[in-house]
């Protein structure tokens, strides 16, 4: 048997039964690491190049289908017609539209100009209240539905696979159909009015919040549920005492965010007769009352900003209280 101190072969071949020196083993390991690193880096570059090419192809295809490369005829300043790329041709018209929405405000008659700008403020205030109440009621219904369905829709909490499949498909249907489509369906069923808006936004909110809640449920620590189960608790006991306390901060955060989104949604679905300020938007656009449109935009902007500020403060207050407890 060869001696363990036999000389190491410069060519890399080690005689059978010999142990190479420690320095040679380290060098061989380093060379192997560098070779594997070069292979992985080359492979990563190929994947990145292929992914970038696919992304660029999809981006160009989407741009072409979206008419971003469209060439159209425009009327020039001298009255002649010429072909132009649609984006630079349309941007001046956007500026023209926005300029029509800006009212005439003079310092010496500012009060009268503002009164003329918001001349329907009593009607708009009532419709704004209706819009916020539609969003509130729809959020309540959506939270109830999404919260109850989020537990059987979570892979780690569902009783069985059939329940998981049914709950997930229902949540997908509820959030996939746009709110305007749901509003049209409920207007057909229940006639025009706030009820159609509440049901439309509430159903869509159920699907959206159910998805968010279920993802939060799948990230909980299961040891709390195992402890409740070991103590003889049922599936409902495990959810009540093991899962709900862990996901409650996320539930509050998602709910407040969704309420803000629903206020914006409820101001639009009235366009199809589902209550709120949407009907006023439709009337102003149909009659080309551009200053009325800007007044409605400002009302919605201020309302959403106030709700965002209040919900952010409430969310931090609740989350900080949970953290201290």
LUMPA-89979 format. One line per 5 residues: number of its first residue (from 1); their letters; for each residue z, y, x of C-alpha. Coordinates in Angstrom, 2 decimals. Example, Ala and Ser with C-alpha at 12.3 -4.5 7.8 and 13.67 -1.06 7.14 Angstrom:
# LUMPA-89979
1> as> 7.80/-4.50/12.30 | 7.14/-1.06/13.67
//
This chain:
# LUMPA-89979
1> xxxxx> 0.00/0.00/0.00 | -0.97/3.39/1.39 | 1.68/5.86/2.47 | 2.48/8.71/0.02 | 1.84/11.13/2.90
6> xxxxx> -1.74/10.01/3.45 | -4.10/12.97/4.16 | -5.85/14.56/1.18 | -9.64/14.21/1.10 | -11.42/17.59/1.33
11> xxxxx> -14.12/16.35/-1.04 | -11.63/15.93/-3.85 | -11.63/12.12/-3.88 | -8.18/10.68/-3.51 | -7.85/7.07/-2.29
16> xxxxx> -6.29/4.69/-4.77 | -2.54/4.52/-4.55 | -2.15/7.86/-2.75 | -0.37/11.00/-4.02 | -2.09/14.29/-3.16
21> xxxxx> -0.02/17.10/-1.68 | 1.65/19.54/-4.07 | -0.60/22.42/-3.04 | -3.73/20.40/-3.70 | -2.48/19.44/-7.19
26> xxxxx> -1.81/23.09/-8.00 | -5.27/24.10/-6.82 | -6.91/21.35/-8.88 | -4.92/22.38/-11.96 | -5.89/26.02/-11.42
31> xxxxx> -9.55/25.13/-11.05 | -9.40/23.06/-14.23 | -7.74/25.90/-16.11 | -10.33/28.41/-14.94 | -13.15/26.06/-15.89
36> xxxxx> -11.71/25.53/-19.38 | -11.13/29.26/-19.75 | -14.76/30.03/-18.86 | -15.98/27.44/-21.36 | -13.75/28.80/-24.14
41> xxxxx> -14.68/32.39/-23.38 | -18.38/31.54/-23.42 | -17.92/29.71/-26.71 | -15.95/32.64/-28.18 | -18.72/35.06/-27.17
46> xxxxx> -21.31/32.86/-28.82 | -19.24/32.70/-32.02 | -18.75/36.48/-31.95 | -22.47/37.10/-31.40 | -23.42/34.69/-34.21
51> xxxxx> -20.86/36.22/-36.56 | -22.04/39.74/-35.73 | -25.65/38.74/-36.38 | -24.74/37.21/-39.75 | -22.68/40.28/-40.68
56> xxxxx> -25.50/42.63/-39.71 | -28.04/40.59/-41.69 | -25.79/40.59/-44.79 | -25.15/44.32/-44.39 | -28.86/45.12/-44.16
61> xxxxx> -29.64/42.84/-47.10 | -26.92/44.46/-49.22 | -28.17/47.92/-48.25 | -31.71/46.99/-49.22 | -30.61/45.53/-52.56
66> xxxxx> -28.48/48.64/-53.17 | -31.53/50.94/-52.70 | -30.10/52.57/-49.56 | -33.56/52.36/-47.98 | -35.35/53.58/-51.10
71> xxxxx> -37.94/56.36/-50.81 | -38.44/58.57/-53.86 | -40.35/61.67/-54.89 | -38.50/64.98/-54.90 | -39.40/68.51/-55.94
76> xxxxx> -39.44/70.93/-53.02 | -38.50/74.61/-53.14 | -42.12/75.71/-53.60 | -42.56/73.38/-56.60 | -44.58/70.72/-54.78
81> xxxxx> -43.71/67.04/-54.80 | -43.11/64.95/-51.70 | -41.68/61.60/-50.71 | -38.20/61.62/-49.21 | -35.48/59.12/-48.28
86> xxxxx> -33.17/58.89/-51.29 | -29.87/59.62/-49.50 | -30.74/63.04/-47.98 | -32.69/63.82/-51.15 | -29.71/63.10/-53.41
91> xxxxx> -26.90/64.76/-51.43 | -27.95/68.31/-52.43 | -27.84/67.24/-56.08 | -24.29/65.99/-55.55 | -23.33/69.39/-54.21
96> xxxxx> -25.02/71.02/-57.20 | -23.07/68.81/-59.60 | -19.77/69.58/-57.91 | -20.49/73.31/-57.89 | -20.98/73.21/-61.66
101> xxxxx> -17.50/71.71/-62.04 | -15.83/74.65/-60.30 | -14.82/77.29/-62.87 | -14.99/81.03/-62.34 | -11.54/82.22/-61.26
106> xxxxx> -11.01/85.93/-60.63 | -7.72/87.33/-59.26 | -7.62/90.13/-61.80 | -8.10/87.79/-64.77 | -6.62/84.58/-63.33
111> xxxxx> -4.45/83.83/-66.35 | -7.30/84.20/-68.80 | -9.62/82.15/-66.60 | -7.08/79.32/-66.34 | -6.53/79.44/-70.09
116> xxxxx> -10.28/79.15/-70.60 | -10.49/76.32/-68.08 | -7.72/74.28/-69.78 | -8.59/75.45/-73.29 | -7.90/72.00/-74.82
121> xxxxx> -4.61/71.47/-73.04 | -2.72/70.55/-76.22 | -5.18/67.77/-77.05 | -5.33/66.64/-73.43 | -1.52/66.58/-73.13
126> xxxxx> -1.22/64.28/-76.13 | -4.00/62.01/-74.86 | -2.39/62.00/-71.41 | 0.88/60.81/-72.97 | -1.07/58.12/-74.80
131> xxxxx> -2.77/57.14/-71.52 | 0.55/56.75/-69.68 | 2.07/54.77/-72.56 | -0.96/52.46/-72.62 | -0.52/51.87/-68.90
136> xxxxx> 3.23/51.30/-69.31 | 2.86/48.80/-72.16 | 0.02/47.00/-70.41 | 2.05/46.78/-67.20 | 5.02/45.29/-69.07
141> xxxxx> 2.80/42.63/-70.66 | 1.07/41.95/-67.36 | 4.34/41.60/-65.47 | 5.71/39.14/-68.03 | 2.57/37.01/-68.01
146> xxxxx> 1.97/37.18/-64.27 | 5.61/36.52/-63.39 | 5.89/33.45/-65.62 | 2.60/31.97/-64.42 | 3.16/32.75/-60.74
151> xxxxx> 5.66/29.92/-60.21 | 3.54/27.02/-61.54 | 0.56/28.67/-59.78 | 2.27/28.41/-56.37 | 1.51/25.25/-54.39
156> xxxxx> 5.09/24.81/-53.21 | 6.67/25.32/-56.66 | 4.28/23.79/-59.19 | 5.48/20.72/-61.10 | 2.16/18.88/-60.64
161> xxxxx> -1.46/19.37/-59.69 | -2.78/19.69/-63.25 | -0.43/22.57/-64.03 | -1.40/24.25/-60.76 | -5.12/23.98/-61.58
166> xxxxx> -4.73/25.29/-65.14 | -2.55/28.25/-64.15 | -4.79/29.28/-61.30 | -7.97/29.06/-63.36 | -6.43/31.16/-66.13
171> xxxxx> -5.30/33.82/-63.65 | -8.77/33.86/-62.12 | -10.43/34.34/-65.52 | -7.99/37.11/-66.47 | -8.59/39.16/-63.33
176> xxxxx> -12.29/38.36/-62.82 | -13.46/39.83/-66.13 | -13.47/43.65/-65.71 | -11.09/45.70/-67.79 | -13.96/47.49/-69.53
181> xxxxx> -15.36/44.15/-70.67 | -11.97/43.06/-72.00 | -11.72/46.45/-73.74 | -15.11/45.97/-75.42 | -14.03/42.52/-76.63
186> xxxxx> -10.74/43.77/-78.05 | -12.37/46.84/-79.61 | -14.70/44.43/-81.41 | -11.67/42.37/-82.53 | -9.15/45.09/-83.38
191> xxxxx> -11.30/48.22/-83.79 | -10.94/51.34/-81.66 | -7.52/52.54/-80.61 | -4.76/52.11/-78.04 | -4.11/48.45/-78.91
196> xxxxx> -7.44/47.39/-77.43 | -6.64/49.28/-74.25 | -3.16/47.76/-73.95 | -4.48/44.22/-74.38 | -7.41/44.75/-72.00
201> xxxxx> -5.37/46.22/-69.17 | -2.44/43.86/-69.82 | -4.65/40.79/-69.56 | -6.29/41.98/-66.37 | -2.87/42.91/-64.96
206> xxxxx> -1.61/39.40/-65.71 | -4.33/37.90/-63.54 | -3.91/40.38/-60.71 | -0.10/40.32/-60.55 | 0.01/36.55/-61.08
211> xxxxx> -2.09/36.13/-57.95 | 0.08/38.48/-55.89 | 3.34/37.00/-57.17 | 2.19/33.42/-56.50 | 1.27/34.31/-52.90
216> xxxxx> 4.74/35.78/-52.43 | 6.22/32.58/-53.90 | 4.35/30.44/-51.40 | 6.00/32.28/-48.49 | 9.63/31.79/-49.55
221> xxxxx> 12.23/29.74/-47.67 | 12.38/26.36/-49.45 | 15.84/25.53/-48.10 | 17.44/27.60/-50.86 | 15.63/25.53/-53.49
226> xxxxx> 16.59/22.30/-51.72 | 20.23/23.36/-51.91 | 20.02/24.00/-55.64 | 18.24/20.68/-56.14 | 20.86/18.84/-54.10
231> xxxxx> 23.55/20.33/-56.32 | 21.83/18.78/-59.37 | 19.84/21.81/-60.51 | 16.66/21.42/-62.56 | 13.26/22.90/-61.69
236> xxxxx> 14.14/26.02/-63.68 | 17.45/26.32/-61.84 | 15.64/26.10/-58.51 | 13.29/28.89/-59.56 | 16.07/31.05/-61.01
241> xxxxx> 18.57/30.76/-58.15 | 16.36/29.81/-55.20 | 13.01/31.55/-55.60 | 13.51/34.66/-57.75 | 16.07/36.38/-55.46
246> xxxxx> 13.71/36.00/-52.52 | 10.58/37.39/-54.20 | 12.23/40.13/-56.26 | 11.53/42.98/-53.76 | 7.85/42.00/-53.62
251> xxxxx> 7.72/41.78/-57.41 | 9.09/45.32/-57.75 | 6.70/46.68/-55.12 | 3.60/45.06/-56.64 | 4.64/46.10/-60.16
256> xxxxx> 5.02/49.77/-59.30 | 1.71/49.77/-57.45 | 0.00/48.13/-60.41 | 1.46/50.69/-62.83 | -0.17/53.45/-60.80
261> xxxxx> -3.49/51.57/-60.92 | -3.15/51.01/-64.66 | -2.72/54.74/-65.30 | -6.11/55.32/-63.72 | -7.61/52.38/-65.61
266> xxxxx> -6.23/53.54/-68.96 | -7.87/56.93/-68.44 | -11.26/55.22/-68.14 | -11.28/52.46/-70.76 | -11.03/55.09/-73.49
271> xxxxx> -14.70/55.62/-72.67 | -15.42/52.58/-74.87 | -12.96/53.58/-77.58 | -9.77/51.99/-76.26 | -7.61/55.12/-76.45
276> xxxxx> -6.44/57.65/-73.90 | -8.31/60.36/-72.03 | -11.44/58.26/-71.60 | -12.96/59.56/-74.83 | -12.60/63.12/-73.54
281> xxxxx> -14.40/62.13/-70.32 | -17.22/60.66/-72.39 | -17.49/63.76/-74.59 | -17.47/66.13/-71.62 | -20.14/64.15/-69.78
286> xxxxx> -22.32/63.84/-72.89 | -22.15/67.57/-73.63 | -22.41/68.48/-69.92 | -19.13/70.39/-70.03 | -18.63/70.32/-66.27
291> xxxxx> -15.53/72.52/-66.15 | -13.86/70.27/-68.72 | -14.55/67.32/-66.42 | -12.89/69.06/-63.48 | -9.89/69.96/-65.66
296> xxxxx> -9.52/66.32/-66.72 | -9.84/65.17/-63.10 | -7.07/67.55/-62.06 | -4.81/66.35/-64.88 | -5.30/62.70/-63.86
301> xxxxx> -4.84/63.55/-60.17 | -1.54/65.35/-60.76 | -0.29/62.58/-63.05 | -1.15/59.79/-60.60 | 0.37/61.76/-57.69
306> xxxxx> 3.64/62.24/-59.59 | 3.76/58.56/-60.54 | 2.99/57.56/-56.95 | 5.80/59.75/-55.61 | 8.31/58.49/-58.18
311> xxxxx> 7.35/54.83/-57.76 | 7.51/55.11/-53.96 | 11.01/56.58/-54.13 | 12.13/53.93/-56.64 | 10.60/51.12/-54.58
316> xxxxx> 12.40/52.20/-51.40 | 15.65/52.64/-53.31 | 15.47/49.11/-54.72 | 14.35/47.51/-51.45 | 17.06/49.35/-49.46
321> xxxxx> 19.65/48.24/-52.03 | 18.49/44.61/-51.67 | 18.68/44.89/-47.89 | 22.26/46.25/-47.96 | 23.39/43.56/-50.37
//
